[in-house]
């Protein structure tokens, strides 16, 4: 463990060591260790909670169609670790794969997801947040929500 910590490029290695030690405690997992992440205030973000920080990231997408496409990622269930670009093409109702790549690239520039040549991935906390926002948009019957079942079926057949 000490060797791994020493190889990582982090500013305060003692903080990282503390995290790893806490995770190694019997019965401790990443999720239980960070279960207060959405309620604890984070000084770096002006005293906002983790949830407010994720909401701030979402609100910073001023273009409504871009914001809605990002929220549509909430249609993918928690536990899906990789979403192929072809699947996004269906969910986002785009004709060209290049448009999907450009859109995913815009989200990557904002650190909202990770993108490869073949698809995207989201941090599990972002995914949980997007699932909740997507479900809320569906309950409120906002335009474009929910994504119709035929589109979801096609997207999942493509590997989503």
N, C-alpha and C positions, 0 to 999 in steps of 0.2 A: 504494500500500500504506500509506504513512504517513497519508494522508487517512482511509482505512478504519479504521485502528487508532485514530486520534484521535476518530473518531465513536463507537466502541464504549465502552460503559459498563463498564469493567473497572478493578479496583483498581490493578493494576500493569501498565501498558501496555508496559513494557519486556519483561516475560515474554511477552506476546502477540506483540510484534515478533520476539522470538527464535524463537518457534514458527513464525511465518510464514516467517522467513528460512530456518530449517531445512527447512521443507516445500518451499521453492523450490529447494533444492539439487538438482542433476541426479540423477534416479532416486529421489528421495525421495517417499514418499506418506504419507498420514495413518496407514495401517496399519503401514508399516515404522517410522515415527517413534515410534509407540506400542506396538510389539510387546512391550515389557517391562512394559506396564501391569498385567498380572496377577501379575507376580513382584516388582515394585518395591514396597517398603514405603511407605505413605502416612502421613505424620505426622499429618495432620488426623484420620485415623480410628484413632488409637491404635497406629500402626505396623503396621496390617494391610495385606495386599496388596489390589490392586484386586479380585481374585477373592473374597477374604474379605469385602470390602465389599459386593459383589453378593450373596453368600451371607447376610450379615447383614441386608440389605434383605429377602431372601426369608424368612428366619427370623423377622423381625419381624411377619410376617403370622400371627397366632396362630390365626385361624379356619382349620381344615384345608381346608374346601371352597373358601374364597377363595384359599388358598395353592395348592391343586391347580389351580384355574382359571387362575391366573397361570402356573403351570408348563405348562399345556396350550397356552399361546402358543408353546411350543417346537415344536409340530407344524407351524407355518408355516416354510417353508424360509428360510434366510439369503438375503437379497436381496429378499424381499417387504417393500416399504417402507410399505405401507398395508394395514390389515386392516379391512374393512367391518364394521359392527355386526351386520348380518344374518348374516355368516359366523361371528362370535363366538357368536351365538345358537345356532347348530348345534353348534359345538365345546363350548360350555358347557352344552348341553342345557337351555336356558331357553325357556319358553313365550312370555314377553313381552319385547318389545324394550326396554321401560322398565327391566326388571330388568338387562339387559345394560348400559344406560346408567349405571345406579346403580353396578353392579360396576366398570365401567371408570372411573367417577368416583372411586371409592374408591382405585383404583390410581394415578390421576392425583394425588390428594391426597398420596400417598406418594412422588410423583415417580418412579414406576415405568414410566410411559408417558405419551405425549401423546395427548390425546383431542380430536376435533372432533365436530361434529354427526352425522357419518356414519361415523366409524370411529376407529381408533387407529393409532399408530405407536410403534416402539421404537427406542432408540439401538442401533446395530449391535453394540456390545459387550454390551448387555443381551440382544439377540437371540441372539448366539452362546452366551452363558451359559445362556439358557433352553433352547436346542436341546440342549446337553449335559446339563442336568438332566433334561429330558424323556426323552432317550434312556436315561439312567441309571435313571429310574423305570420305564421299559418293561422294561429288562433285569432289574430286581429284581421285576418283575411286581406292582407296587403296585396296590392297588384303584383302578380307573378308568383305568389305563394299560395298554396304549396306547389312545388313542381309536380306536374301530373304523373300519375303512376306509370303510364306508358313510357315516358321519358326516363323515369327512374329505372324501370325494367331494362330499357335499352342500354342505359349507362352501366348498369351492373353486369350486363352480359359482356360488356367490353372490359370488364376487369375491375370495376369499382367496388 
